[in-house]
Amino acid sequence: MKLENKHKGILLALVGVLFITPDSLSIRLVSVNSWELMFYRGLIPFVCLFFLLLFIYKKNFIKFCLAIGYAGVLNAVLVALGNITFVTSLENTNVANTLIMISLAPFMSAIFGSIFLKEYPNKRTWITMFLCFGFVVYIFYDSYESQKLLGDMFGLATAIIIGASAVVIRYGKVKNFLPSLMLGKLFTMIFTIFFVSSLALENSDILLLLIMGIFFVFIPISLITLAPRYIAAHEVELFFVLETALGPIWVWYFINERPSDKTIIGGIAIILIIFVYTILELIEKKISNIVDH
């Protein structure tokens, strides 16, 4: 079965975000400090992407890396900044707060897309975003604590960066933005290495960092990076709301960092909203194709 572009974009974004949901838990479980953690979160995905792209492009590897242009370099800078703000946020607030703030990414993406790309969300997308935003506020109001302000601000900064990155990818219209992602991970390593005190790891941390770097960073971010080739940036970022709902559940189940009742209720509501939105979009696309033919 041949997938339409819309279907490809939705599938890439959905699977990518589902893979990334345990990431916050893995950050909680690892014992290295923040700068070492950020360094390895750059190193492991960089190595994976380097060998993957080298295998795919072979002798054209350098050519395809250079093809990302200025948009690719800008996206790489945003990727590096997002890596840093995300980990910093989790280090200074609880998982639910960080992920709630990140769920605002589709709003940032929709705003940036409207301004720079003239891509205006349809009515259904706006309604979906505002419904999700309402439940995010519902969750945030219950879990917010003034002493977590720094972490929340870094979480908001991460949402802005994610939204901007999706718009840059959409604007660049490069066939493959994975070389940009690889460059972003390299930038992360270069920036954080100056703050790293030691790269020595315990055996348990080595395994956990490898799992984190490959399955919770490399695979999902690669899929999410490819998604804006097929659907609008704000539609890609809309799926990050799923991480808001599922991320705290992983942390609750494994290390007993229990979300509040309002977080649970709001998370279930957000999942249902995203599910309904996705089904309606797929149905509309199918009807449109039938009419066109």
C-alpha positions in Angstrom: 0.0 0.0 0.0 1.4 3.3 -1.1 1.1 6.0 1.5 0.1 9.6 0.6 2.4 12.4 1.9 -0.1 13.3 4.6 -0.2 9.8 5.8 3.6 9.5 5.8 4.0 12.7 7.8 1.4 11.7 10.4 3.0 8.2 10.7 6.5 9.6 11.1 5.5 12.2 13.7 3.3 9.7 15.7 5.9 6.9 15.8 8.7 9.4 16.6 6.9 10.9 19.5 5.8 7.5 20.9 9.5 6.4 20.9 10.5 9.6 22.7 8.1 9.3 25.5 10.4 7.3 27.9 13.2 9.8 27.4 12.4 11.8 30.5 12.5 8.6 32.6 15.9 7.6 31.2 17.2 11.1 32.2 15.9 10.5 35.7 17.5 7.1 36.0 21.0 8.0 34.8 23.5 9.1 37.5 25.8 11.4 35.5 25.5 15.1 36.0 23.8 17.4 33.5 26.8 18.5 31.3 28.1 14.9 30.9 24.5 13.8 30.1 24.1 16.4 27.4 27.5 15.5 25.9 26.6 11.8 25.6 23.1 12.8 24.3 25.0 14.5 21.5 27.8 11.9 21.0 25.7 8.7 20.7 23.1 10.1 18.2 25.9 11.8 16.2 27.8 8.5 15.8 24.5 6.7 14.8 23.6 9.4 12.3 27.1 9.6 10.9 27.3 5.9 10.1 23.7 5.7 8.9 24.2 8.6 6.4 27.6 7.3 5.3 26.0 3.9 4.6 23.1 5.5 2.7 25.0 8.1 0.6 28.5 6.5 0.5 30.7 8.6 -1.8 28.0 11.3 -2.0 28.1 11.7 1.8 29.8 15.1 1.8 27.7 16.4 -1.1 24.4 15.6 0.8 25.7 17.1 4.0 26.5 20.4 2.3 23.1 20.4 0.6 21.4 21.3 3.8 22.4 25.0 3.2 21.9 27.8 5.7 18.5 26.4 6.8 20.2 23.2 7.8 22.9 25.0 9.8 20.2 27.1 11.5 18.3 24.0 12.4 21.4 22.4 13.8 21.9 25.3 16.1 18.3 25.0 17.3 18.8 21.3 17.8 21.8 21.9 20.0 20.0 24.6 22.0 17.0 22.4 22.4 19.1 19.5 23.8 20.5 21.8 26.4 17.3 23.5 27.5 15.4 20.2 27.7 17.9 18.6 30.1 18.3 21.8 32.1 14.5 22.0 32.5 14.2 18.4 33.7 17.0 19.1 36.2 15.2 22.0 37.7 11.5 20.9 37.7 9.4 17.8 37.6 8.8 15.8 34.4 5.2 16.8 34.2 6.0 20.5 34.3 8.7 20.2 31.6 6.5 18.1 29.2 3.5 20.4 29.8 5.6 23.3 28.7 6.9 21.4 25.7 3.4 20.6 24.6 3.1 24.3 23.7 5.4 23.6 20.7 2.6 23.4 18.1 1.4 26.9 19.1 4.9 28.2 18.6 5.2 26.4 15.3 1.8 27.6 14.1 2.7 31.2 15.0 6.2 31.0 13.3 4.6 29.2 10.3 2.0 31.8 9.9 4.5 34.6 10.0 7.4 33.1 8.0 5.8 30.5 5.8 2.3 31.9 5.4 0.9 28.5 6.3 -2.2 29.1 8.2 -3.7 26.2 10.2 -7.2 25.1 9.3 -10.1 25.5 11.7 -9.9 21.9 12.9 -6.2 22.3 13.8 -6.8 25.6 15.7 -9.7 24.0 17.6 -7.5 21.0 18.4 -4.6 23.2 19.6 -6.8 25.3 21.8 -8.5 22.3 23.3 -5.1 20.8 24.1 -3.9 24.1 25.4 -6.9 24.2 27.7 -6.0 20.9 29.3 -2.3 21.9 29.4 -3.4 24.9 31.5 -5.6 22.7 33.6 -2.6 20.4 34.3 -0.1 23.2 34.7 -2.3 25.1 37.2 -2.4 22.1 39.5 1.3 21.2 39.3 3.0 24.6 39.1 5.2 25.6 42.0 7.0 29.0 42.2 10.3 27.3 43.2 10.2 25.4 39.9 10.1 28.6 37.8 13.6 28.2 36.3 12.9 24.7 35.1 9.5 25.8 33.7 11.2 28.7 31.8 13.7 26.3 30.2 10.8 24.0 29.3 9.1 26.9 27.6 12.3 27.8 25.8 12.5 24.2 24.6 8.9 24.5 23.2 9.9 27.6 21.3 13.0 26.0 19.9 11.1 22.8 18.8 8.5 25.0 17.1 11.1 27.1 15.3 13.1 24.0 14.2 10.0 22.4 12.6 9.4 25.7 10.7 13.0 25.9 9.5 12.9 22.3 8.2 9.6 23.1 6.4 11.1 26.3 5.0 14.4 24.6 3.9 12.5 22.1 1.7 15.7 20.0 1.6 15.1 16.4 0.6 16.8 15.1 3.7 17.4 17.1 6.9 19.1 14.3 8.8 22.6 15.7 8.0 21.4 18.9 9.8 20.4 16.8 12.8 23.8 15.1 12.8 25.4 18.6 12.8 23.2 19.6 15.6 24.4 16.7 17.7 28.0 17.7 16.9 27.3 21.3 18.0 25.9 19.9 21.3 29.1 17.9 21.9 31.3 20.9 21.1 29.4 23.3 23.4 29.1 21.0 26.4 32.6 19.5 26.3 33.9 22.7 27.8 31.7 22.2 30.9 32.3 18.4 31.3 34.4 17.5 34.4 34.8 13.8 33.6 33.7 11.4 30.9 34.1 8.3 33.1 30.9 6.2 33.4 29.6 3.4 35.6 28.7 0.2 33.8 24.9 0.7 34.4 25.2 4.3 33.0 26.9 3.0 29.8 24.0 0.7 29.0 21.3 3.3 29.9 23.0 6.0 27.9 23.3 3.7 24.9 19.6 2.9 25.1 18.7 6.5 25.6 20.9 7.8 22.8 19.7 5.2 20.2 16.1 4.5 21.0 14.9 7.7 22.8 17.0 10.3 20.8 18.4 9.0 17.5 15.4 7.1 16.2 12.6 9.4 17.3 14.3 12.7 16.4 15.2 11.3 13.0 11.6 10.4 12.3 10.4 13.8 13.6 13.0 15.6 11.5 11.7 13.9 8.4 8.0 14.5 9.1 7.8 18.2 8.1 8.7 17.2 4.5 5.1 15.8 4.3 2.9 17.8 6.7 2.9 21.4 8.0 5.3 22.2 10.9 2.5 22.9 13.4 0.9 19.5 12.6 4.1 17.7 13.4 4.5 19.5 16.7 0.9 18.7 17.7 2.0 15.2 18.3 4.4 16.3 21.0 1.3 16.8 23.2 1.3 13.0 23.4 4.7 13.2 25.3 3.0 15.4 27.8 0.5 12.8 28.5 2.6 9.6 28.4 6.0 10.9 29.7 4.9 11.4 33.3 3.2 7.9 33.3 6.5 6.2 32.6 8.1 8.2 35.4 5.2 7.4 37.7 5.3 3.7 37.0 9.1 3.1 37.3 10.2 5.6 40.0 6.9 6.6 41.6 7.0 10.2 40.6 3.2 10.3 40.6 1.4 12.9 38.5 -1.5 14.6 40.1 -5.1 13.5 39.4 -5.6 16.5 37.2 -2.5 15.6 35.2 -3.9 12.1 34.7 -7.3 13.4 33.6 -5.8 16.1 31.4 -3.4 13.6 29.8 -6.2 11.2 28.9 -8.2 14.0 27.4 -5.2 15.2 25.3 -4.6 11.7 24.0 -8.3 11.4 22.9 -8.2 14.8 21.3 -5.1 13.9 19.3 -6.6 10.6 18.3 -9.8 12.2 17.1 -7.9 14.9 15.2 -5.7 12.3 13.5 -8.6 10.1 12.4 -10.5 13.1 11.0 -7.5 14.3 9.1 -7.0 10.8 7.5 -10.7 10.5 6.7 -10.7 14.0 5.1 -7.6 13.2 3.0 -9.2 9.9 1.8 -12.4 11.6 0.8 -10.5 14.3 -1.0 -8.5 11.7 -3.0 -11.7 9.9 -4.0 -13.3 13.2 -5.2 -10.1 14.2 -7.1 -10.2 10.9 -8.9 
